[in-house]
Amino acid sequence: NIPRVVLVVGFNGENVKQYLCNSYKGMEIVYVDNPIYDKTNNIYSLYLAREYMLQDDTLLLESDLIFDHAVLTKLVSDSRPDLALVDKYESWMDGTVVTIDNEQKIVQFINKEKFKYSDISNYYKTVNIYKFSRDFSTHQYVPFLEAYCSALGRNEYYEQVLRVITLLGNTTLKALPLSGEKWYEIDDIQDLDIAEGMFAETDEDQWRAITGRYGG
């Protein structure tokens, strides 16, 4: 029941448009161009699409993620309006982690500089899939997004905005921990190899993914 998908495109954006066109299985596809994608980070891409966040509730996804269908089902079926999907931290995970309390409220966003191996047991990795209500976007996220971009530039991560909102308290954003659902972030060819093995439907498919890449 998602009526519209908004894609922020940059590198090879025209190829993406030609491949997907303007609709898919009844969903309207809208494109937002980031002409300076090679000089900015995802905070600016989201900034360019902010007007759509003010129009309706939003599922925020990153295009380098692969995940079980159950991941989105879990997020959408939860009645809470503003959620960040998280997973218990494991050694293969990279990027921002959070700590949460017993009520699944996010206590702190922790970047690489503040990461402490002694506290690993308390960490959850952000999956980079979010559900924002229109109200949250209108009154909290988008105003801070605009201010952050104006003050600190375009080459930042949009999670920094969530970190600021969390520090100020009085937010409706909660964490939703996964419970075994598969996901993986693909940043390079090694990640692609791992993901193909993780999501192979059978042991034979998994073996083909490995041997097809390396020979054997």
Number of C-alpha atoms within 10 A of each C-alpha: 5 9 11 15 17 15 20 19 18 16 13 8 17 12 11 14 15 9 9 10 14 14 13 12 6 11 13 14 16 15 16 15 16 20 13 13 17 10 10 16 16 17 21 24 24 21 18 15 17 18 13 17 23 18 13 14 17 22 18 15 14 13 11 11 15 16 15 13 11 13 17 17 10 15 22 15 8 12 8 15 18 24 25 21 21 24 22 18 17 12 6 6 16 13 12 20 24 22 20 19 12 6 8 14 18 25 16 17 23 19 16 10 6 10 16 11 8 7 9 15 11 13 23 25 21 24 23 19 17 23 23 22 22 19 16 20 23 18 11 16 24 19 13 18 23 16 13 19 17 10 9 9 13 20 16 16 16 21 17 18 22 21 17 16 16 19 14 9 11 8 16 16 23 22 23 22 21 18 11 11 14 16 18 20 19 16 10 9 10 9 13 17 17 16 21 19 18 14 17 14 10 10 10 10 14 19 15 17 21 16 11 11 13 9 8 8
